[in-house]
Amino acid sequence: MENNLKTENVDLIQFVLKRPSIFSISNVESFFIFFRGYSIGKSDSVVHDFFDSFSDFVHKKYPEECLRNIDSERIIRLYSANDSHSLERLRFLIEEFISESDVYEIKEY
């Protein structure tokens, strides 16, 4: 059951990244707000665990000392030129994170 739930939630994350305007998501911050609300509404930790692991990945990718205590969405925003670029960078980073992971797999939508 847990593995099905994990796959379902990661599939949703990838789907929202491919079509963010369907969910009124226009930047990296609104993406993270959407999934914080989603994980609270579903009362499960799968999405929360995914983003905790993803945050660790982002901090390893951008290891500057001054970024150590900054949220991953703020780091992505820092390296982005505008809202659409922040979503593009987020999509690239999540796909890279999933491809390096043994637990998740990339889906095409």
Secondary structure, DSSP 4 states (H G I P E B T S, - for coil): -HHHHHHHHHHHHHHHHHSGGGGT--SHHHHHHHHHHHHHHHT-SHHHHHHHHHHHHHHHHS--GGGTTS-HHHHHHHT-SSHHHHHHHHHHHHHHHHHH-SS------
